[in-house]
Amino acid sequence: MILQAASAALGRLFTPEFRAVFFKTLGLTILALIGLWFAIGGLFDVLALPTLQELMPDLPGWAAWFGVAATFVAGLMLALGLGLLIAPVTAIIAGFFLDDVAEIVEREDYPQDAPGKALPLMTAAIVSAKFLGLVLLGNLLALLLLLVPGVNLIAFFVVNGYLLGREFFEFAAMRFRSEADAKALRRRNAGTVFGAGLLIAAVLSVPIVNLLAPLFAAAMMVHLHKLVSIRENGPAAAVARAS
């Protein structure tokens, strides 16, 4: 079921509808990072530079080059930092478009089924924040374990596989079920959901490709929820109207 759901998600990933959502997400991410760049740069100019000038007022003229070099190094470090933030920022912004992804999959791949209901705005915001937290937590854990050969890689996939699988499956299920029912369904199919989460973690571990991780995960879990529902309750479950 995992491979079937992943294959179906990949087949939908580069369609015009998905590309529109991705470019919208990427555009907002770039705007957010540009805003962050200018905000941090402005704070550095306003707070750090005057402090340095007060601490070293009597340095010779040639020493001003140290200030230029410090500004350059700070800018370079900021650029690298923002590069590392691309995936997490994309994740939190994409969280607000997961329902759009689910609606596309449900409409195009399951036209005979009743559509799910979009999550309330507050719930969608919580899902988005959770995904950001999971991305940061998983990568931080992996970084902390870098000195333990082999363990960091295992930790990255185990932690992200479990957490990402849980959150994205419950997101897809809650479009058709109550939160309690979605959690119960996930627990009954814990191994399948974890395996799907490992696949999401694998996508998340590849630079650049990880920008597509939220959209891929949402699409795959919509398919997986359909397949799991059919396995548990028969084909009638797939066409049951969202309550």
C-alpha positions as a Markdown table, in Angstrom:
| # | Residue | x | y | z |
|---|---|---|---|---|
| 1 | Met | 0.0 | 0.0 | 0.0 |
| 2 | Ile | 2.8 | 2.4 | 0.8 |
| 3 | Leu | 4.4 | 2.0 | -2.6 |
| 4 | Gln | 1.0 | 2.3 | -4.3 |
| 5 | Ala | 0.2 | 5.5 | -2.4 |
| 6 | Ala | 3.7 | 6.9 | -3.1 |
| 7 | Ser | 3.5 | 6.1 | -6.8 |
| 8 | Ala | 0.1 | 7.8 | -7.1 |
| 9 | Ala | 1.4 | 10.8 | -5.2 |
| 10 | Leu | 4.5 | 11.1 | -7.5 |
| 11 | Gly | 2.2 | 10.8 | -10.6 |
| 12 | Arg | 0.2 | 13.8 | -9.4 |
| 13 | Leu | 3.2 | 15.9 | -8.1 |
| 14 | Phe | 4.2 | 17.6 | -11.4 |
| 15 | Thr | 0.7 | 18.2 | -12.7 |
| 16 | Pro | -0.3 | 21.9 | -13.4 |
| 17 | Glu | -2.5 | 22.0 | -10.3 |
| 18 | Phe | 0.3 | 20.8 | -8.0 |
| 19 | Arg | 2.9 | 23.1 | -9.7 |
| 20 | Ala | 0.6 | 26.0 | -9.0 |
| 21 | Val | 0.5 | 25.2 | -5.3 |
| 22 | Phe | 4.3 | 24.6 | -5.2 |
| 23 | Phe | 5.2 | 27.8 | -6.9 |
| 24 | Lys | 2.8 | 29.7 | -4.6 |
| 25 | Thr | 4.4 | 28.1 | -1.6 |
| 26 | Leu | 7.9 | 28.8 | -2.9 |
| 27 | Gly | 7.1 | 32.4 | -3.8 |
| 28 | Leu | 5.9 | 33.1 | -0.3 |
| 29 | Thr | 8.9 | 31.3 | 1.1 |
| 30 | Ile | 11.3 | 33.5 | -0.9 |
| 31 | Leu | 9.4 | 36.7 | 0.2 |
| 32 | Ala | 9.6 | 35.6 | 3.8 |
| 33 | Leu | 13.3 | 34.9 | 3.6 |
| 34 | Ile | 13.9 | 38.3 | 1.9 |
| 35 | Gly | 12.0 | 40.0 | 4.6 |
| 36 | Leu | 14.0 | 38.1 | 7.2 |
| 37 | Trp | 17.2 | 39.1 | 5.5 |
| 38 | Phe | 16.5 | 42.8 | 5.6 |
| 39 | Ala | 15.1 | 42.6 | 9.1 |
| 40 | Ile | 18.2 | 40.9 | 10.5 |
| 41 | Gly | 20.5 | 43.1 | 8.4 |
| 42 | Gly | 18.8 | 46.2 | 9.6 |
| 43 | Leu | 19.1 | 45.1 | 13.2 |
| 44 | Phe | 22.8 | 44.5 | 12.7 |
| 45 | Asp | 23.3 | 48.0 | 11.3 |
| 46 | Val | 21.3 | 49.6 | 14.0 |
| 47 | Leu | 22.5 | 47.7 | 17.0 |
| 48 | Ala | 25.8 | 46.0 | 16.3 |
| 49 | Leu | 27.8 | 48.6 | 14.2 |
| 50 | Pro | 27.2 | 51.6 | 16.6 |
| 51 | Thr | 28.3 | 49.4 | 19.5 |
| 52 | Leu | 31.5 | 48.4 | 17.7 |
| 53 | Gln | 32.2 | 52.1 | 16.9 |
| 54 | Glu | 31.8 | 53.1 | 20.5 |
| 55 | Leu | 34.0 | 50.3 | 21.8 |
| 56 | Met | 36.8 | 51.2 | 19.3 |
| 57 | Pro | 36.6 | 54.9 | 18.5 |
| 58 | Asp | 40.4 | 55.6 | 18.2 |
| 59 | Leu | 41.4 | 52.9 | 15.8 |
| 60 | Pro | 43.4 | 54.1 | 12.7 |
| 61 | Gly | 41.6 | 54.5 | 9.4 |
| 62 | Trp | 42.9 | 51.2 | 7.9 |
| 63 | Ala | 41.2 | 49.3 | 10.8 |
| 64 | Ala | 37.9 | 50.2 | 9.2 |
| 65 | Trp | 38.5 | 47.4 | 6.8 |
| 66 | Phe | 38.0 | 45.0 | 9.7 |
| 67 | Gly | 34.5 | 46.4 | 10.0 |
| 68 | Val | 33.9 | 45.8 | 6.3 |
| 69 | Ala | 35.3 | 42.3 | 6.7 |
| 70 | Ala | 33.1 | 41.7 | 9.7 |
| 71 | Thr | 30.0 | 42.9 | 7.8 |
| 72 | Phe | 30.9 | 40.6 | 4.9 |
| 73 | Val | 31.4 | 37.6 | 7.2 |
| 74 | Ala | 28.1 | 38.4 | 9.0 |
| 75 | Gly | 26.3 | 38.6 | 5.6 |
| 76 | Leu | 27.8 | 35.3 | 4.5 |
| 77 | Met | 26.8 | 33.6 | 7.7 |
| 78 | Leu | 23.3 | 35.1 | 7.4 |
| 79 | Ala | 23.0 | 33.8 | 3.8 |
| 80 | Leu | 24.1 | 30.3 | 4.9 |
| 81 | Gly | 21.6 | 30.4 | 7.8 |
| 82 | Leu | 18.8 | 31.4 | 5.5 |
| 83 | Gly | 19.8 | 28.6 | 3.1 |
| 84 | Leu | 19.3 | 26.1 | 6.0 |
| 85 | Leu | 15.9 | 27.7 | 6.8 |
| 86 | Ile | 14.5 | 27.3 | 3.3 |
| 87 | Ala | 13.1 | 23.8 | 3.9 |
| 88 | Pro | 11.6 | 24.6 | 7.4 |
| 89 | Val | 10.1 | 27.9 | 6.2 |
| 90 | Thr | 8.7 | 26.2 | 3.1 |
| 91 | Ala | 7.2 | 23.6 | 5.4 |
| 92 | Ile | 5.3 | 26.0 | 7.6 |
| 93 | Ile | 4.0 | 27.9 | 4.6 |
| 94 | Ala | 3.0 | 24.8 | 2.8 |
| 95 | Gly | 1.1 | 23.7 | 5.8 |
| 96 | Phe | -1.6 | 26.3 | 4.9 |
| 97 | Phe | -2.0 | 24.7 | 1.5 |
| 98 | Leu | -2.2 | 21.0 | 2.5 |
| 99 | Asp | -6.0 | 21.1 | 2.1 |
| 100 | Asp | -5.6 | 22.4 | -1.4 |
| 101 | Val | -3.3 | 19.4 | -2.2 |
| 102 | Ala | -5.8 | 17.0 | -0.6 |
| 103 | Glu | -8.7 | 18.5 | -2.6 |
| 104 | Ile | -6.8 | 18.1 | -5.9 |
| 105 | Val | -6.0 | 14.4 | -5.1 |
| 106 | Glu | -9.6 | 13.6 | -4.0 |
| 107 | Arg | -11.1 | 15.4 | -7.0 |
| 108 | Glu | -8.8 | 14.1 | -9.7 |
| 109 | Asp | -8.1 | 10.5 | -8.4 |
| 110 | Tyr | -11.3 | 9.7 | -6.6 |
| 111 | Pro | -14.1 | 11.5 | -8.5 |
| 112 | Gln | -16.6 | 8.9 | -7.5 |
| 113 | Asp | -16.0 | 9.5 | -3.8 |
| 114 | Ala | -17.5 | 12.2 | -1.6 |
| 115 | Pro | -14.9 | 14.9 | -1.0 |
| 116 | Gly | -13.4 | 15.5 | 2.5 |
| 117 | Lys | -13.9 | 18.7 | 4.5 |
| 118 | Ala | -11.1 | 21.2 | 4.8 |
| 119 | Leu | -9.6 | 21.6 | 8.3 |
| 120 | Pro | -10.6 | 24.7 | 10.2 |
| 121 | Leu | -8.1 | 27.5 | 9.9 |
| 122 | Met | -6.8 | 27.1 | 13.4 |
| 123 | Thr | -6.4 | 23.4 | 13.0 |
| 124 | Ala | -4.5 | 24.0 | 9.7 |
| 125 | Ala | -2.3 | 26.4 | 11.5 |
| 126 | Ile | -1.5 | 23.9 | 14.2 |
| 127 | Val | -0.8 | 21.2 | 11.6 |
| 128 | Ser | 1.6 | 23.6 | 9.9 |
| 129 | Ala | 3.3 | 24.5 | 13.1 |
| 130 | Lys | 3.7 | 20.9 | 14.1 |
| 131 | Phe | 5.3 | 20.1 | 10.8 |
| 132 | Leu | 7.8 | 22.9 | 11.3 |
| 133 | Gly | 8.5 | 21.7 | 14.8 |
| 134 | Leu | 9.0 | 18.1 | 13.5 |
| 135 | Val | 11.4 | 19.2 | 10.8 |
| 136 | Leu | 13.5 | 21.3 | 13.3 |
| 137 | Leu | 13.4 | 18.6 | 16.0 |
| 138 | Gly | 14.4 | 15.8 | 13.7 |
| 139 | Asn | 17.3 | 17.7 | 12.1 |
| 140 | Leu | 18.4 | 19.0 | 15.5 |
| 141 | Leu | 18.5 | 15.5 | 16.9 |
| 142 | Ala | 20.5 | 14.3 | 13.9 |
| 143 | Leu | 23.0 | 17.1 | 14.4 |
| 144 | Leu | 23.4 | 16.3 | 18.1 |
| 145 | Leu | 24.2 | 12.7 | 17.3 |
| 146 | Leu | 26.7 | 13.5 | 14.5 |
| 147 | Leu | 29.6 | 12.4 | 16.7 |
| 148 | Val | 28.0 | 8.9 | 17.1 |
| 149 | Pro | 28.8 | 7.1 | 13.9 |
| 150 | Gly | 25.7 | 5.6 | 12.2 |
| 151 | Val | 23.3 | 6.6 | 15.1 |
| 152 | Asn | 22.5 | 10.0 | 13.7 |
| 153 | Leu | 21.2 | 8.7 | 10.4 |
| 154 | Ile | 19.1 | 6.0 | 12.2 |
| 155 | Ala | 17.8 | 8.6 | 14.7 |
| 156 | Phe | 16.8 | 11.0 | 11.8 |
| 157 | Phe | 14.8 | 8.4 | 10.0 |
| 158 | Val | 13.2 | 6.8 | 13.1 |
| 159 | Val | 12.2 | 10.2 | 14.7 |
| 160 | Asn | 11.0 | 11.8 | 11.5 |
| 161 | Gly | 9.4 | 8.6 | 10.2 |
| 162 | Tyr | 7.3 | 8.2 | 13.2 |
| 163 | Leu | 6.3 | 11.9 | 13.7 |
| 164 | Leu | 5.8 | 12.8 | 10.1 |
| 165 | Gly | 3.9 | 9.7 | 9.3 |
| 166 | Arg | 1.6 | 10.3 | 12.3 |
| 167 | Glu | 0.9 | 13.9 | 11.6 |
| 168 | Phe | 0.3 | 13.6 | 7.9 |
| 169 | Phe | -1.8 | 10.5 | 8.1 |
| 170 | Glu | -4.0 | 12.1 | 10.8 |
| 171 | Phe | -4.3 | 15.2 | 8.6 |
| 172 | Ala | -5.6 | 13.2 | 5.7 |
| 173 | Ala | -7.9 | 11.1 | 8.0 |
| 174 | Met | -9.4 | 14.2 | 9.7 |
| 175 | Arg | -10.8 | 15.4 | 6.5 |
| 176 | Phe | -13.3 | 12.5 | 6.8 |
| 177 | Arg | -13.2 | 11.6 | 10.5 |
| 178 | Ser | -13.2 | 13.1 | 13.9 |
| 179 | Glu | -9.8 | 13.6 | 15.5 |
| 180 | Ala | -10.4 | 10.7 | 17.8 |
| 181 | Asp | -11.3 | 8.4 | 15.0 |
| 182 | Ala | -8.3 | 9.5 | 12.9 |
| 183 | Lys | -5.9 | 8.8 | 15.8 |
| 184 | Ala | -7.6 | 5.4 | 16.4 |
| 185 | Leu | -7.2 | 4.5 | 12.7 |
| 186 | Arg | -3.6 | 5.5 | 12.7 |
| 187 | Arg | -2.9 | 3.4 | 15.8 |
| 188 | Arg | -4.5 | 0.3 | 14.2 |
| 189 | Asn | -2.3 | 0.8 | 11.2 |
| 190 | Ala | 0.8 | 2.0 | 13.0 |
| 191 | Gly | 3.3 | -0.1 | 11.0 |
| 192 | Thr | 2.0 | 1.0 | 7.7 |
| 193 | Val | 1.9 | 4.7 | 8.7 |
| 194 | Phe | 5.4 | 4.5 | 10.1 |
| 195 | Gly | 6.7 | 2.9 | 6.8 |
| 196 | Ala | 5.1 | 5.8 | 4.9 |
| 197 | Gly | 6.7 | 8.2 | 7.3 |
| 198 | Leu | 10.1 | 6.7 | 6.6 |
| 199 | Leu | 9.5 | 7.5 | 2.9 |
| 200 | Ile | 8.6 | 11.1 | 3.7 |
| 201 | Ala | 11.8 | 11.3 | 5.9 |
| 202 | Ala | 13.8 | 10.1 | 2.9 |
| 203 | Val | 12.4 | 12.8 | 0.7 |
| 204 | Leu | 13.1 | 15.3 | 3.5 |
| 205 | Ser | 16.7 | 14.3 | 3.7 |
| 206 | Val | 17.5 | 15.3 | 0.1 |
| 207 | Pro | 18.4 | 19.0 | -0.4 |
| 208 | Ile | 16.2 | 20.9 | -2.9 |
| 209 | Val | 13.9 | 17.9 | -3.2 |
| 210 | Asn | 12.9 | 18.4 | 0.4 |
| 211 | Leu | 11.0 | 21.6 | -0.7 |
| 212 | Leu | 8.4 | 19.2 | -2.2 |
| 213 | Ala | 8.2 | 17.1 | 1.0 |
| 214 | Pro | 5.1 | 18.6 | 2.5 |
| 215 | Leu | 3.1 | 18.4 | -0.8 |
| 216 | Phe | 4.3 | 14.9 | -1.5 |
| 217 | Ala | 3.5 | 13.8 | 2.1 |
| 218 | Ala | 0.0 | 15.2 | 2.0 |
| 219 | Ala | -0.8 | 13.6 | -1.4 |
| 220 | Met | 0.6 | 10.2 | -0.4 |
| 221 | Met | -1.3 | 10.2 | 2.9 |
| 222 | Val | -4.6 | 11.0 | 1.1 |
| 223 | His | -4.0 | 7.9 | -1.0 |
| 224 | Leu | -2.9 | 5.8 | 2.0 |
| 225 | His | -5.9 | 6.8 | 4.0 |
| 226 | Lys | -8.2 | 5.7 | 1.2 |
| 227 | Leu | -6.4 | 2.3 | 0.9 |
| 228 | Val | -6.4 | 1.7 | 4.6 |
| 229 | Ser | -10.1 | 2.6 | 4.8 |
| 230 | Ile | -10.9 | 0.1 | 2.1 |
| 231 | Arg | -8.8 | -2.6 | 3.7 |
| 232 | Glu | -10.6 | -2.1 | 7.0 |
| 233 | Asn | -14.2 | -1.5 | 5.9 |
| 234 | Gly | -14.4 | -2.5 | 2.2 |
| 235 | Pro | -14.9 | -0.3 | -0.9 |
| 236 | Ala | -18.0 | 1.4 | 0.7 |
| 237 | Ala | -15.7 | 3.2 | 3.1 |
| 238 | Ala | -14.0 | 5.1 | 0.3 |
| 239 | Val | -17.3 | 6.6 | -0.9 |
| 240 | Ala | -18.6 | 7.4 | 2.5 |
| 241 | Arg | -19.5 | 11.1 | 2.8 |
| 242 | Ala | -17.5 | 13.2 | 5.2 |
| 243 | Ser | -19.4 | 13.8 | 8.4 |
